[in-house]
Each structure stands twice: as structure tokens, then as C-alpha cells.
């Protein structure tokens, strides 16, 4: 992982990380405006929202109930969890493949990337998602970097 993300391991070195601070550091590193961290709830099998940052206040009341608990396979985060691999959209606003849900498009996020947080046993423990407000193709190096952050998170989530 490159130097700007150096603060992330320190934020994760405590027994109960401040997930909001972790997410803000991740967003700064990737120059993203918005992001989420979800944890897989073992009792329901749903991705449960741990923290979010940057979702526009005008859509948050409508969107929050829909992102609070996400089934595997639904939306960008759910697809990343189901596939156990990174899922990205260059422009969420123009997604014709049905990965992005219509309510997610109301955030005006365009470039979006979600990576699974996978435990040592291979189970999906959660999903880390980031987004930019302009169309954007994340590079293979950026995807690898975000996946490395997800691996660090896996030890604490």
C-alpha cells in the first residue's frame, strides 16, 4: 500500500477501531467523496451498515433504510460480496447492467468501487465501498490497494 494510506494500519491497531475515521482516511487516500463499510451479520446473512461518509444529506433519509441491510447479490456491495471480488462501475448513473439500484443513482455518485472483506477462512466478513462524483475507472493498482485495505479491515471487523 502506498504512503498516503499509512495511517490506516494505525487506526486499525486498537481493539475497537473508529470505523468512521478509518473510512474517512480511505476516502482521502483514494480521493473519493463517499463510501461505506458493511459487516456481514452472521445471524441474517445480510450486509449491515457499519458506517457511511459523504452520502448527500438530501438523499440520506431515503437511502439509509435501503443500505442498512443489503442481501448478497444486490447492488454494488452485495454483488462484491456474492462474487468475492471487486465490482466497479465507471459511471453508476449510466449503469445498464442492473448492478446499481435506482435509489443509489440519486446520490449522484458516478465512479464506484466495492471490494469484499474476506476472512482467513474465505468467508465474506463485509464490504468496503468508495465512490467519486465523476465518471472514473479505478486502475488495477487502485483496486489492489483497496483490496489490501479490506484485508487489513478483515482482522478487526
N, C-alpha and C positions, 0 to 999 in steps of 0.2 A: 504494500500500500504506500502511496506517495506521502511526502512530508506533511501537507496541509491537514491530512486526516489523523495526524499523530495524536491528537487529543482524545480520540475515540477510545483507544485501549485504556487510557487513564480513567475516563468516565465509566468504563465497564469494570474497573478493578475493585469496586466496592461491592458489598454483599447485596445491596438493593439499589441498582442504578436508577438515576433520574432519567427516565426514558424520554421525556420531553427535551432535556438537554442533549441527550445522545442524538435525537432526531434533528435538532437544530444544527448540531455540528456536522452531521451527514449532509444536510441540505446546503450548508455553507461550502463544504468541500466540493460538491457537485454543481454548485451554482444553480440550485433549484429553489423554486418558490414554495412548493408544497410537498408534503409527504405524510406517510402513515407507517405505524408499526402495529401489526396484528399478531396475536398469540393464538395458537390452536387450543381450544378448550377441549380437554380430553373427555369430558362428560357429554358434550354435544357434538363434537367433531367440527364445529364452526370456527372460523377465524374471528376472534374477538378483538375489537379495537383497544389497543393499549394507550396510544397517543396519536395525535394528528397535529400538523402545523401548516398554516397557510391556506386552509380552505376558506374561501371568501365568506365573510360573515352573513351576507345576504342569502347564501345557499346552505349554510351550515345547519339551520334548524330542519330543513327538508332532507338534507343528505345524511345527517348523523344517524338517524334510525336505520338507514339502509347500509351504512358501512360499519355499524356497531357489531353486527354478526353476519359474516359472509360465508356462504357454503363453498366448499371446494368446487372449482369449475365455473364459478360465477364471477364475472367482472375480471379485471386485470389481476387483482390479488388472488382471487380464487383460482384463476387459470394457472398462475405461477405455482400455487400450492399443489394443484392437481397434477401438473406436468413435472413438478420438481425441477423446474428450470426457469431461467429468466424469461419474462414476457415484456415486450416493449411495443409501443405504438409511437410512430413518428409524429402523428397528429391525431390525438384522441377525438378531436372534433370531426374528423373525416373517416373514422373507423367504419368500414363497411362490412367487416367480418363478424361483427356482433360481440366482440370481446368487451368493448366499452359499453357500459349501460347508459341509457339516455340521461339519467339524472347525473351521472359523472360528467357528462358533457357540459352541464350547467356551471361547472366550476371554471370553465374557460381554460383549463389545463390543456396543453397540446402534446408536447413530448412527454411520454410517461414510461417508466420502467419499474417493474416489480420483480424481486428475487425471493425465492423461498429461503427460510431459515431452517436448515436441516440439522438434526441432531446426529450424534455419533452413530446411533443405531439406524440411521437412514430415514427416520420419521420426520415429517414436516412439523416443526415446532411453531412456525409463524411465517409472516411475510413482511418484507421491508419494501416500501414503495416510495418513489420520488417522482416529481413532475416539474416541467418547465412550462412557462406561459407562451412559448413559441414552438413551432414545429421543430423537432430535434431528433436526430438519430444518435443514440448513445453508441459510442465506439466499443469494440470488443474489450479494450483496456478499461473503459469505464464500467462495463458490465462485470468484468473480473474484479475490479476494485469494490463495487457494491456487493458482489458475492463474498468478497473477503470480509467486508464489514458484517454481513449476515452471519458468516462463520464465527466471528467474534461474539456477536449477539447470542448465538445458539448456546453458548456456555452459561448465559445468565437468564435467558427468558424462560 
